[in-house]
Amino acid sequence: MKTQQTAKHILMVLTSHAELGNSGEKTGFWIEEFAAPYYAFIDAGIKVSIASVAGGQPPIDPKSELEDFQTPATKRYDEDSEVQKLMANTAKLLDVDAADYDAVFYPGGHGPLWDLTENVTSISLIENFLAANKPVAAVCHATAAFLNVKDANGEYVVKGKTVTGFTNSEEEAVQLTEIVPFLLEDELIKRGGKYQKVADWSAFAIRDGLLITGQNPASSELAAEKLLAILA
């Protein structure tokens, strides 16, 4: 007789930051980096909850809605009224408890550089996941959410860990080097991370222990698959 297994539960955390520095342009989360992992999770029978820094509807990076960046996952998202309802009513990060979930995933977009890097609620949440031996994953700019997370010894969790994230050359290619508050590749290295990357815009994700990081939007599904592999 088979015992009934409870479905695993993943928390996805999104930025609430909408302004691209002082450029006058808008930013937010990158649709593909939410949609590809979200559908990978639910198609695997995983329960998904969504939170954002401020709660409610998180801002979408308008560039991620352009035709060039559409994928099967983003098209599915556009036609999915259920997920859009969830997105309009995300939980406030402050109200979230790591104990309620098996893992956490941070989709990118430029927004996280501003509101998730030094967010004490987010930092504490990630520290709680890791302390409970639960995996944490981030893709692209959202790897910035790991920069100030520390372990029980007060060391940065990325120190000595193989990690990736949006590269300096990718930032240069989108002409935002002078707009962003910092370059993610540089900061991961400064904190002792063993930073790795592949060619710009190629899919690349790494798992080191409980830490999973993806390089860019193309890496979002790969990062999700690595997270699913741990949960399995």
C-alpha positions in Angstrom: 0.0 0.0 0.0 1.4 3.4 -1.1 1.6 6.2 1.4 0.2 9.5 0.2 3.0 12.0 -0.3 2.2 15.6 0.3 3.0 17.8 -2.7 6.1 19.9 -2.4 5.6 23.6 -2.0 7.9 26.2 -3.7 7.8 30.0 -2.9 8.6 32.3 -5.8 9.8 35.8 -4.7 9.5 38.8 -7.0 10.8 42.3 -7.0 8.5 45.3 -6.4 11.0 47.8 -7.9 9.8 49.6 -11.1 12.3 52.4 -11.8 15.5 51.7 -13.8 17.8 53.9 -11.8 17.6 57.5 -13.0 17.1 56.6 -16.6 13.4 57.5 -16.6 12.8 53.9 -17.9 10.8 51.2 -16.2 12.0 47.9 -14.9 10.6 45.0 -12.7 10.7 41.3 -13.1 11.5 39.5 -16.4 8.5 37.5 -17.5 10.4 34.5 -19.0 12.3 34.2 -15.7 9.1 33.8 -13.8 7.1 31.9 -16.4 9.5 29.1 -17.4 10.3 28.0 -13.8 6.6 28.5 -12.7 5.4 26.1 -15.4 8.3 23.7 -14.8 7.2 23.5 -11.2 3.4 23.1 -11.6 3.9 20.6 -14.5 5.9 18.6 -12.0 3.0 18.6 -9.6 4.6 21.2 -7.2 2.4 23.7 -5.4 3.6 27.3 -6.0 3.0 30.4 -4.0 4.1 33.9 -5.1 5.3 36.7 -2.9 6.8 40.1 -3.7 8.5 42.8 -1.6 5.5 45.0 -1.4 2.7 42.5 -2.1 0.1 42.9 -4.8 1.0 43.2 -8.5 4.7 43.2 -9.0 6.0 45.4 -11.9 6.8 43.6 -15.2 9.9 44.8 -17.1 8.3 46.2 -20.2 11.2 45.0 -22.4 10.4 41.5 -21.4 7.0 41.9 -23.1 8.6 42.7 -26.5 8.2 40.2 -29.3 11.9 39.3 -29.4 11.8 37.8 -25.9 8.6 35.7 -26.2 9.0 32.0 -25.5 6.4 29.1 -25.2 6.4 29.8 -21.4 5.7 33.6 -21.8 2.9 32.8 -24.3 1.4 30.4 -21.9 1.6 33.0 -19.1 -0.2 35.6 -21.4 -3.1 33.2 -21.9 -3.3 32.0 -18.2 -5.9 34.0 -16.4 -5.3 31.9 -13.2 -1.7 32.8 -12.8 -2.4 36.4 -13.7 -4.9 36.5 -10.8 -2.2 35.1 -8.5 0.2 37.6 -9.8 -2.1 40.5 -9.1 -2.4 39.4 -5.4 1.0 38.3 -4.4 1.7 37.9 -0.7 3.8 40.6 1.1 7.3 39.2 1.7 7.1 40.3 5.3 4.2 37.9 5.9 6.0 34.8 4.5 7.5 32.0 6.7 10.2 29.8 5.3 8.8 26.9 7.4 5.7 26.7 5.1 7.8 25.9 2.0 10.3 23.3 0.7 12.3 25.7 -1.4 12.5 29.3 -2.7 13.1 30.6 -6.2 13.9 34.2 -7.1 13.2 35.2 -10.8 15.3 38.1 -12.1 14.9 41.3 -14.1 16.8 44.4 -13.1 14.4 45.2 -10.2 16.0 42.9 -7.6 19.3 44.9 -7.8 17.5 47.7 -6.0 15.0 46.1 -3.6 16.2 42.6 -2.9 20.0 42.9 -2.4 19.8 44.6 1.0 16.3 43.7 2.0 16.5 42.4 5.5 13.3 40.4 5.2 14.5 38.6 2.1 18.0 38.0 3.6 16.5 36.5 6.8 14.1 34.4 4.7 17.0 32.9 2.7 19.0 32.3 5.8 16.1 30.5 7.3 15.7 28.2 4.3 19.4 27.4 4.3 19.4 26.8 8.1 16.5 24.3 7.6 18.5 22.5 4.9 16.2 23.7 2.1 17.4 24.7 -1.3 17.4 28.3 -2.6 17.5 29.3 -6.3 17.8 32.5 -8.2 18.3 33.4 -11.9 20.0 36.3 -13.6 19.9 39.6 -11.6 18.1 37.9 -8.8 21.3 36.2 -7.7 21.8 39.6 -6.1 19.4 38.5 -3.4 22.2 36.1 -2.2 24.9 38.7 -1.9 24.3 39.7 1.7 23.0 36.4 3.0 25.3 34.9 5.7 25.7 31.5 7.3 25.7 30.6 11.0 29.4 31.6 11.2 28.7 35.1 9.8 30.4 34.3 6.4 28.7 35.2 3.1 26.9 32.1 1.8 28.4 32.6 -1.6 31.9 32.5 -0.3 33.7 29.5 -1.7 30.6 28.5 -3.6 30.4 28.1 -7.4 27.9 30.7 -8.5 26.7 32.6 -11.6 24.5 35.5 -12.5 24.1 38.2 -15.1 27.6 38.9 -16.5 29.4 42.2 -16.9 29.4 41.7 -20.7 25.7 41.0 -20.8 25.1 44.2 -18.8 27.3 46.1 -21.3 25.3 44.6 -24.2 22.1 46.0 -22.8 23.8 49.3 -22.2 23.0 49.5 -18.5 26.5 49.3 -17.0 26.2 53.0 -15.9 22.6 52.7 -14.8 22.7 49.7 -12.4 23.7 50.2 -8.8 26.5 47.6 -9.2 27.7 44.9 -11.5 26.5 41.5 -10.2 29.5 39.5 -11.5 31.9 41.9 -9.6 30.0 41.7 -6.4 29.7 37.9 -6.3 33.5 37.7 -6.8 34.1 40.4 -4.1 32.2 38.2 -1.6 34.4 35.2 -2.3 32.1 33.5 -4.8 33.7 31.2 -7.4 32.0 33.0 -10.2 31.5 31.1 -13.5 29.9 32.0 -16.8 29.4 30.8 -20.4 29.0 32.8 -23.6 26.5 35.7 -23.3 22.8 34.7 -23.5 23.6 31.0 -23.4 21.8 28.8 -20.9 23.9 28.1 -17.8 22.9 27.2 -14.2 25.0 25.8 -11.4 24.1 23.9 -8.2 26.6 24.1 -5.3 25.1 22.5 -2.2 21.7 24.1 -1.5 22.5 27.1 -3.7 21.3 27.2 -7.3 22.1 30.1 -9.6 21.3 30.8 -13.3 23.2 33.2 -15.5 20.5 35.0 -17.6 16.9 34.7 -18.9 17.9 31.7 -21.0 19.0 29.9 -17.9 15.7 30.1 -15.9 14.3 26.7 -16.9 17.6 25.0 -16.3 17.8 26.6 -12.8 14.2 25.3 -12.1 15.2 21.8 -13.2 18.1 21.8 -10.8 15.8 22.8 -8.0 13.3 20.1 -9.0 16.1 17.5 -8.9 16.9 18.4 -5.3 13.2 18.2 -4.3 12.8 14.8 -6.0 
